[in-house]
Amino acid sequence: MTDFTKPFSELPTTLQKELTAQFKEINFPKQKRLYLQNHSGIEGFDFIVKGGYEGYFYDRNQKKRRVEQYGPGTWFGGISYLYNKGISLQTVDTLPNTRILRLSHDQFSMICEQYPAFRNHFVREFGERMLDMEFVHFIKGATYYPQQNNITSDSFYSHKVDSLNPRELVTCHENTPITEVAQIMGREKTSCIFIRNMEGKIAGYITDITLRDQVIAQGLSTENPIQSIMKRDIVSIDTEAYIYESLLLMFQTKTRYLLVERNGEYVGFISRTKLLSEQSQSPFLFIQSVKQATTTAELKEKWSQVPAIVEQLLQRGVRSETVNEVITTVSDTIALRVIDEVLHEVGPAPSKFVFMVLGSEGRKEQTLKTDQDNAIIYEDKANEQRELVREYFLDFADKVSEKLDAIGFSFCKGGFMAKNPKWTHSLSHWKRNYDSWMKESTQETVMKYSTFFDKRPIYGDFTILDELHEYMDKQLDVPLERFFYNMATNALQYEPPLTFFRGIRTFTVGEQKVFDIKKAMTPIVDITRVFALKHKIFLTNTGERLDALTKAGHITEEELLELKQAYYYLMSLRLDRQAKQIMLDKMQPENFVDIEGLTKIERVTIIEIFKVIKNFQMKVKIAFTNTIF
């Protein structure tokens, strides 16, 4: 008799003996394609005696991904039976000289029905695997057959920067006269040249536009050294980054050129023009078209197209954090167009100012259900100018908010908008706000004003916000036990909706049993925020905050992996549901998820995620409230 392993070995001995006679022995002398992912039906529940199976996924480039070996003593088929309607999740090949024992589908189903512990073995296994975002990527997408033609536009999401064959760097010394640099650019037929300093390191660059605007237009002597006009905002990306990440970085930093880096050395550069010309159907061309829109009506039309782009990206397996960045980039671009338009209407600002976004937009985690969360900080002025400056910015803020509302960014119900006089103020006033929130905090104020700790500048003089951060840094040196206690308590308000039997607790909306996915994600946001502030990390994005906390040793690598996988899985589900509500159901997006609309795969994964959240809440409870109850 074969010695079976768990979970079969944990069944009653009499049942094991009965079922042993039901196993059918099958031999595979040669390597054979057994199943094709998302296409072939599982033929049985298999126990591998000799040899083994090789399971993997085909990606869009027809390459094997996530190769797994199932050797002697392992079982195969349980997860596909339970969670994919008996269709193989993976492509599976047998190894040469493989021998298996196979139990029929009916017999497997009977055991699962009569012995929940047996079934739960696969529930737990699958739940753990679904916290691996690469695994999720492959089982969520459409079936990819190895004979499919490669889709050119999809290479945008699967190819890396190195595949673009970055152009070799054209450089000159910082003391080279401008006229000689222009001659080099002409000779090398390049619109961008990089400048090396005395140590031979790249310190800046100029473009043909720099020559036009800074030399010809200004009548500057061409004998001046090139360092006098070079730009110093160098932006680089690693050769192992994906193509879509490089273009997204270009839009976010407003640069036309990226240095390409390998092992800490610059090996070439790529231009935005090259990327756009090669990706004619990419969503990033859409971002470019948003920048070219000139009217509120055009911007409204552009924003209405975003749900379709989100769904397109998700279906291609693009990570949800990247989808968030795309939404945020479009949103920022629209806001910048609106601000420019209003400034043209009302005239130049009477003082330096910064327009900042708050909350989910401030974290670069926008979804399709969004409203305005923004504020303005302007520099302090002398008494005689103070009222005039304030009058200007209140009028400016009101016009910006009205236009954003017309485009589709509805007014914030809580009034956290620049058009609210409370949130358009001088820098000194904002310092007093944060001083009050931190030193005189209550549970109510922490809950009400937490959004202001997720702030990000998008227009104006960013150094104003830097000065506010410097002030906050000093304030955080003061003992703030009550502030952190209240923030931590706030992060513990939401209890993951797990039932006693580890199901998902729901409430009823209409005829549907639902849970609120936004509230399910909130503890991760809140807890990450309180840890970040405690350790003076002024990043706002949840993923970036977690990375920084891990790098500083405040959370473990294991916690980082679990939390990011949990958070971005929920984000992906939330974005997908909202996009479908807008496009298919023709309704306003919401954060309620119908439990009946979830697949078994999604339910199991969400339950595992709720366990992760509960564990994280315990960490913050011990760290900030000194209790475990």
C-alpha positions in Angstrom: 0.0 0.0 0.0 1.3 3.5 -0.9 2.0 5.8 2.0 -0.2 8.8 1.2 0.5 12.3 2.6 -1.7 15.0 4.0 -4.6 15.8 3.7 -5.5 12.2 2.6 -3.6 10.6 5.4 -5.7 12.5 8.0 -8.9 10.9 6.8 -10.4 8.0 8.9 -8.3 4.8 8.4 -11.3 2.8 7.2 -12.1 5.4 4.6 -8.5 5.5 3.4 -8.6 1.7 2.9 -11.9 1.9 1.0 -10.6 4.7 -1.3 -7.2 3.1 -1.9 -8.9 0.5 -4.0 -10.5 3.2 -6.1 -7.3 4.8 -7.2 -6.4 4.2 -10.8 -2.7 3.8 -11.7 -1.4 5.7 -14.7 2.1 5.7 -16.2 3.6 8.4 -18.5 6.8 7.0 -20.0 7.6 10.1 -21.9 7.1 13.8 -21.3 3.6 14.8 -22.3 1.4 18.0 -22.3 -1.2 17.1 -19.7 -3.2 20.3 -19.4 -3.3 23.8 -20.9 -4.0 26.7 -18.5 -7.6 27.8 -18.3 -8.5 25.5 -21.1 -8.1 21.8 -20.2 -10.4 20.0 -17.7 -8.7 18.3 -14.8 -9.0 14.5 -15.4 -8.6 13.5 -11.7 -7.2 14.1 -8.3 -3.6 12.8 -8.6 -1.1 11.5 -6.2 2.4 11.4 -7.7 4.4 8.2 -6.9 7.3 8.6 -9.3 8.6 11.3 -11.6 6.5 14.4 -11.4 4.6 17.2 -13.0 5.9 20.6 -14.1 3.3 23.4 -13.8 3.7 26.9 -15.2 1.9 29.8 -16.9 2.5 31.1 -20.4 2.9 34.9 -20.4 2.1 37.1 -23.4 5.5 36.6 -24.8 4.9 32.9 -24.9 7.5 32.3 -22.2 7.1 30.0 -19.2 6.5 31.8 -15.9 6.2 30.6 -12.3 7.5 27.1 -13.0 6.6 24.7 -10.2 7.6 21.1 -9.7 5.2 18.5 -8.2 7.4 15.6 -7.2 6.7 12.2 -5.6 4.5 12.4 -2.5 2.5 15.5 -3.7 -1.1 15.9 -4.7 -2.3 17.8 -7.8 -5.7 19.0 -9.0 -7.5 19.9 -5.7 -7.3 23.7 -6.2 -8.4 23.6 -9.8 -11.4 21.4 -8.9 -12.5 23.6 -6.0 -11.9 27.1 -7.4 -11.7 27.0 -11.2 -14.7 24.7 -12.1 -12.4 21.8 -12.8 -10.3 23.7 -15.3 -6.6 23.6 -14.9 -5.2 26.9 -13.6 -1.8 26.1 -15.0 -0.2 24.5 -18.0 1.1 21.1 -16.9 3.6 18.7 -18.4 4.5 15.3 -17.1 8.2 14.5 -16.6 9.6 11.3 -18.2 8.9 8.0 -16.4 6.1 9.5 -14.2 3.7 7.2 -12.3 0.6 8.5 -10.6 -2.5 7.3 -8.7 -5.7 9.0 -9.7 -9.0 9.4 -7.9 -12.1 10.5 -9.8 -13.7 13.9 -9.6 -16.8 12.4 -8.0 -14.8 10.7 -5.3 -12.8 13.8 -4.6 -16.0 15.9 -4.3 -17.5 13.4 -2.0 -14.6 13.6 0.4 -14.6 17.4 0.4 -18.3 17.4 1.1 -18.2 14.9 4.0 -14.9 16.0 5.6 -14.5 19.8 5.8 -11.0 19.5 7.3 -9.9 17.8 4.1 -11.4 20.5 1.9 -9.9 23.3 4.1 -6.4 22.0 3.4 -6.8 23.3 -0.1 -8.7 26.4 1.1 -5.7 27.4 3.2 -3.2 26.5 0.5 -5.0 28.5 -2.1 -5.6 31.5 0.2 -1.8 31.7 0.9 -1.0 31.5 -2.8 -3.4 34.3 -3.6 -1.4 36.6 -1.5 1.4 36.3 -4.1 0.6 39.0 -6.6 2.5 37.3 -9.4 0.3 34.2 -9.0 -2.8 36.5 -9.0 -1.6 38.2 -12.1 -1.6 35.0 -14.1 -4.8 33.5 -12.9 -6.8 36.7 -13.3 -6.0 37.4 -16.9 -7.4 35.9 -20.1 -6.0 32.5 -21.3 -2.7 32.9 -23.1 -2.1 30.1 -25.6 1.5 29.3 -26.7 0.5 29.5 -30.3 -0.9 33.1 -30.0 0.7 35.9 -31.9 2.4 38.4 -29.7 0.3 41.6 -29.4 2.6 44.6 -30.0 0.9 46.9 -27.5 1.1 44.4 -24.8 4.9 44.4 -24.9 4.5 47.7 -23.2 3.5 45.9 -20.0 5.8 42.9 -20.2 9.0 44.2 -21.8 11.8 45.9 -19.9 13.6 49.2 -20.6 16.7 47.3 -21.7 14.7 45.9 -24.7 14.4 49.4 -26.1 18.1 49.5 -26.9 18.8 52.8 -25.1 20.8 55.3 -27.2 24.5 55.7 -26.3 25.2 58.8 -24.2 26.4 61.9 -26.0 28.4 64.0 -23.5 30.6 67.0 -23.2 32.6 68.7 -20.4 30.9 71.4 -18.3 33.4 74.1 -19.5 32.8 73.4 -23.2 31.6 76.6 -25.0 27.9 76.6 -26.0 28.8 76.9 -29.7 30.9 73.8 -29.6 28.2 71.8 -27.8 25.7 72.8 -30.5 28.1 71.6 -33.1 28.5 68.2 -31.3 24.7 67.9 -31.1 24.4 68.6 -34.9 27.2 66.1 -35.7 25.7 63.4 -33.5 22.1 64.2 -34.7 20.8 64.3 -31.1 18.4 66.7 -29.4 19.9 66.0 -26.0 23.5 66.1 -24.7 24.6 65.3 -21.1 27.2 67.3 -19.3 30.0 65.9 -17.2 31.6 67.8 -14.3 35.2 68.0 -13.2 35.1 64.5 -11.7 33.7 63.1 -15.0 30.2 62.4 -13.6 27.1 63.5 -15.3 25.8 66.6 -13.6 23.2 67.9 -16.0 22.0 68.1 -19.6 20.7 70.5 -22.2 18.3 70.0 -25.1 17.6 71.8 -28.4 14.8 73.6 -26.6 17.4 74.8 -24.0 19.5 76.3 -26.8 16.4 78.0 -28.3 15.0 79.4 -25.0 18.2 80.2 -23.0 20.6 81.2 -25.7 18.9 82.4 -28.9 15.9 84.0 -27.3 18.0 85.6 -24.6 20.8 86.7 -26.8 23.3 84.9 -24.7 26.9 84.7 -25.9 27.6 81.3 -27.4 31.1 81.5 -25.9 29.8 81.0 -22.4 30.4 77.6 -20.8 27.6 75.1 -21.2 27.3 74.7 -17.4 25.8 78.2 -17.3 22.6 77.0 -19.0 22.5 73.2 -18.2 19.5 71.7 -16.4 20.4 69.7 -13.3 17.2 67.7 -12.7 18.6 64.4 -13.8 16.1 61.5 -13.8 17.1 57.9 -14.3 15.6 54.4 -14.4 17.1 51.0 -14.2 17.3 48.7 -17.2 15.2 46.1 -15.4 12.2 48.5 -15.0 9.2 47.9 -17.3 8.6 50.2 -20.3 5.3 51.5 -18.9 7.1 52.5 -15.6 9.6 54.5 -17.6 7.0 56.5 -19.4 5.0 57.0 -16.2 8.1 58.4 -14.6 8.6 60.8 -17.5 5.1 62.2 -17.1 5.4 62.5 -13.3 8.7 64.3 -13.5 7.9 66.2 -16.6 11.1 65.2 -18.3 11.6 64.3 -21.9 14.7 62.2 -21.4 15.6 59.4 -18.9 19.1 58.2 -18.2 19.2 54.4 -18.2 21.1 52.8 -15.3 22.7 49.4 -14.9 24.5 48.4 -11.7 24.9 52.0 -10.7 26.3 53.2 -14.0 24.6 55.2 -16.7 24.6 53.2 -19.9 22.4 55.2 -22.2 19.2 57.3 -22.4 15.7 57.1 -23.9 13.4 59.8 -25.0 9.7 60.3 -24.5 9.2 60.7 -28.3 10.7 57.2 -28.9 8.5 55.6 -26.3 5.3 57.3 -27.6 6.0 56.5 -31.2 6.5 52.8 -30.4 3.4 52.6 -28.3 0.6 54.1 -30.4 -2.2 52.4 -28.5 -0.8 52.9 -25.0 -2.9 54.6 -22.3 0.0 57.0 -21.8 -0.7 58.6 -25.1 -4.1 59.4 -23.5 -2.3 61.2 -20.8 -0.5 63.3 -23.4 -3.9 64.1 -25.0 -5.2 65.3 -21.6 -2.3 67.7 -21.4 -3.4 69.1 -24.8 -7.0 69.6 -23.9 -7.9 73.3 -23.8 -11.5 73.5 -22.5 -13.4 72.2 -19.4 -15.7 70.2 -21.8 -12.7 68.5 -23.3 -11.2 67.7 -19.9 -14.6 66.3 -18.7 -14.7 64.0 -21.8 -11.1 62.8 -21.0 -12.0 62.0 -17.4 -15.0 60.0 -18.6 -12.7 57.7 -20.6 -10.6 56.8 -17.6 -12.7 53.8 -16.4 -12.2 52.0 -19.7 -8.4 52.6 -19.5 -8.4 51.2 -15.9 -10.2 48.1 -17.0 -7.8 47.7 -19.9 -4.8 47.9 -17.6 -6.2 45.5 -15.1 -7.1 42.9 -17.8 -3.5 43.1 -19.0 -2.3 42.2 -15.5 -0.8 45.6 -14.7 -0.3 46.0 -11.0 -3.0 47.9 -9.1 -0.4 50.3 -7.7 0.6 51.3 -11.2 -3.1 51.7 -12.2 -3.5 54.0 -9.2 -0.5 56.0 -10.5 -2.1 56.2 -14.0 -5.4 57.5 -12.5 -3.5 60.0 -10.3 -1.4 61.2 -13.2 -4.5 61.9 -15.3 -6.1 63.6 -12.3 -3.1 65.7 -11.6 -2.8 66.6 -15.3 -6.4 67.8 -15.3 -6.0 69.8 -12.1 -2.9 71.4 -13.6 -4.7 72.4 -16.8 -7.5 73.9 -14.6 -5.1 75.8 -12.4 -3.3 77.2 -15.4 -6.7 78.2 -17.0 -7.8 80.0 -13.8 -4.5 81.8 -13.4 -4.9 83.1 -16.9 -8.4 84.4 -16.0 -7.6 86.0 -12.6 -4.0 87.1 -13.3 -0.7 86.2 -11.6 -0.7 85.3 -8.0 0.3 88.1 -5.6 2.6 85.8 -3.6 4.3 82.4 -3.8 1.9 79.5 -3.1 1.5 75.7 -3.3 -1.6 73.9 -4.3 -1.7 70.5 -2.6 -3.9 67.4 -2.8 -5.0 65.4 0.2 -6.3 62.0 1.2 -6.2 59.2 -1.5 -5.1 61.6 -4.2 -2.3 62.8 -1.8 -1.3 59.2 -1.4 -1.4 58.6 -5.2 -4.1 55.9 -4.5 -7.0 57.4 -6.3 -9.9 55.1 -7.4 -12.8 55.9 -9.7 -15.0 57.0 -6.8 -13.3 60.3 -6.0 -14.1 63.8 -4.8 -12.0 66.9 -4.3 -9.5 66.9 -1.4 -7.2 69.9 -1.8 -5.8 72.9 0.0 -3.6 76.0 -0.6 -0.7 77.3 1.4 0.6 80.8 0.5 3.6 82.7 1.9 3.2 85.1 4.7 2.8 88.7 3.7 3.0 92.1 5.6 -0.2 93.2 7.3 -1.1 95.8 4.6 -1.1 93.1 1.9 -2.5 90.2 3.9 -6.2 90.8 3.1 -5.6 91.4 -0.6 -3.5 88.2 -0.9 -6.2 86.2 1.0 -9.0 87.6 -1.2 -7.1 86.7 -4.3 -6.5 83.1 -3.3 -10.1 82.5 -2.0 -11.4 83.6 -5.4 -8.8 81.6 -7.2 -9.6 78.5 -5.1 -13.3 78.9 -5.7 -12.9 79.0 -9.4 -10.6 76.0 -9.5 -13.0 73.9 -7.4 -16.0 74.9 -9.5 -14.2 73.8 -12.7 -13.1 70.5 -11.2 -16.6 69.8 -10.1 -17.9 70.5 -13.6 -15.3 68.0 -15.0 -16.3 65.2 -12.6 -14.4 65.7 -9.4 -17.3 66.4 -7.1 -17.2 68.7 -4.1 -15.9 67.0 -0.9 -18.9 66.4 1.4 -16.6 67.1 4.4 -15.6 70.4 3.0 -11.9 69.6 2.8 -11.3 71.8 -0.3 -9.3 74.9 -1.1 -12.6 76.7 -1.7 -13.4 76.4 2.0 -11.7 79.4 3.6 -10.5 77.1 6.4 -8.2 75.3 4.0 -6.7 78.3 2.1 -4.3 80.0 4.4 -0.8 81.4 5.0 2.1 79.1 6.0 2.1 80.4 9.5 -1.6 79.6 9.9 -1.0 76.1 8.6 1.9 75.6 11.1 -0.6 76.5 13.8 -3.1 74.0 12.4 -0.6 71.1 12.6 0.7 72.3 16.0 -2.8 72.1 17.3 -3.6 68.7 15.7 -0.5 67.1 17.2 -0.2 68.7 20.6 -3.9 69.1 21.5 -5.2 66.0 19.7 -8.4 64.2 20.6 -9.9 61.1 19.1 -12.3 63.3 17.2 -9.7 65.7 15.7 -7.4 62.8 14.7 -10.2 61.1 12.9 -11.4 64.4 11.3 -8.0 65.8 10.1 -6.0 62.6 9.3 -6.4 63.4 5.6 -4.1 66.4 6.1 -1.3 64.0 6.9 -1.5 62.6 3.4 -0.6 65.7 1.5 1.2 66.1 -1.8 2.1 69.3 -3.8 1.1 69.4 -7.5 1.4 73.1 -8.4 3.4 76.2 -7.3 6.4 76.5 -5.0 7.0 73.1 -3.5 9.6 74.6 -1.0 6.7 76.0 1.0 5.5 72.5 1.8 9.2 71.5 2.5 9.2 74.3 5.1 6.0 72.9 6.7 7.6 69.5 6.8 10.7 70.9 8.5 8.4 72.5 11.1 6.5 69.2 11.6 9.8 67.4 12.0 10.7 69.6 15.0 7.2 69.1 16.5 7.6 65.4 16.3 10.6 65.6 18.6 8.3 66.7 21.3 6.7 63.9 23.3 3.3 63.3 21.6 2.0 60.2 23.3 -1.6 61.3 23.2 -1.4 62.2 19.5 0.0 58.8 18.6 -2.4 57.0 21.0 -5.3 58.7 19.3 -4.0 58.0 15.8 -3.5 54.3 16.7 -6.9 54.0 18.3 -8.4 55.5 15.2 -6.6 52.8 13.2 -8.2 50.2 15.3 -11.8 51.4 14.8 -12.5 49.1 11.9 -12.5 45.4 12.7 -12.1 43.2 9.7 -15.5 41.5 9.0 -14.6 37.9 9.8 -17.3 35.7 11.3 -16.6 33.2 14.1 -16.2 30.5 11.5 -13.8 32.6 9.4 -16.4 33.7 6.8 -17.0 37.3 5.7 -19.5 39.3 7.7 -21.9 41.3 5.5 -24.7 43.8 5.7 -27.6 44.3 3.3 -27.9 47.0 0.7 -31.1 46.6 -1.3 -31.2 42.9 -2.0 -27.4 42.4 -1.9 -25.2 41.2 0.9 -22.2 43.4 0.8 -19.1 44.5 2.7 -17.4 47.9 2.3 -14.0 47.3 0.6 -12.8 50.9 1.3 -13.3 50.3 5.0 -11.5 47.0 4.7 -8.5 48.8 3.3 -8.5 51.7 5.7 -6.7 50.0 8.6 -3.7 49.4 6.5 -3.6 53.0 5.4 -4.2 54.3 9.0 -1.7 52.0 10.7 1.0 52.7 8.1 0.4 56.4 8.5 0.9 56.4 12.3 4.1 54.3 12.0 5.4 56.7 9.3 4.7 59.8 11.4 6.2 58.2 14.5 9.5 57.7 12.6 9.4 61.1 10.7 8.7 59.6 7.3 6.9 62.2 5.2 6.2 60.0 2.2 2.4 59.7 1.6 1.9 56.7 -0.6 1.1 53.6 1.5 3.4 51.3 -0.4 6.3 53.8 -0.3 5.7 54.3 3.4 5.8 50.5 4.0 9.1 50.3 2.0 10.7 53.1 4.0 9.5 51.6 7.3 11.0 48.2 6.3 14.3 49.8 5.2 14.6 51.6 8.6 13.9 48.3 10.4 10.5 49.2 11.9 8.6 46.4 10.2 9.9 43.1 8.9 10.3 41.9 5.3 7.6 39.4 5.9 5.2 42.0 7.2 6.0 44.2 4.2 5.3 41.4 1.8 2.0 40.5 3.5 0.7 44.0 3.8 1.5 45.2 0.3 0.1 42.0 -1.2 -3.1 42.4 0.9 -3.5 46.1 0.2 -3.0 46.0 -3.5 -5.1 42.9 -4.0 -8.0 44.7 -2.4 -7.2 47.8 -4.5 -7.2 45.7 -7.7 -10.6 44.3 -6.8 -12.0 47.7 -5.9 -10.8 49.3 -9.1 -12.2 46.4 -11.2 -15.6 46.6 -9.5 -15.8 50.4 -9.9 -14.8 50.3 -13.6 -17.4 47.6 -14.3 -20.1 49.6 -12.4 -19.4 52.7 -14.6 -19.0 50.9 -17.9 -21.4 48.0 -17.7 -24.0 49.0 -15.1 -24.0 52.7 -16.1 -24.0 53.7 -12.4 -22.0 55.8 -10.1 -19.1 53.7 -8.6 -19.3 52.7 -5.0 -17.2 50.8 -2.5 -19.7 48.1 -1.6 -18.8 44.6 -2.8 -21.6 42.0 -3.3 -20.5 38.8 -1.6 -22.4 36.7 -4.1 -20.6 38.3 -6.9 -17.2 37.1 -5.7 -15.6 33.9 -7.0 -14.5 31.3 -4.5 -11.0 32.3 -5.3 -11.7 35.9 -4.3 -13.5 34.9 -1.1 -10.7 32.7 0.1 -8.1 35.4 -0.6 -10.1 38.2 1.1 -10.5 36.0 4.3 -6.7 35.5 4.3 -6.2 39.3 3.9 -8.5 40.0 6.8 -6.3 37.8 9.0 -3.3 39.8 7.9 -5.0 43.0 8.8 -6.0 41.7 12.3 -2.4 40.7 12.9 -1.1 44.2 11.9 -3.7 45.8 14.1 -2.3 43.8 17.1 1.1 45.2 16.3 -0.1 48.8 16.5 -2.2 48.1 19.6 0.9 46.9 21.4 3.2 49.6 20.1 1.0 52.6 20.8 -1.7 51.7 23.3 0.3 49.3 25.5 -2.6 46.8 25.5 -3.4 43.6 23.7 -7.1 43.5 24.4 
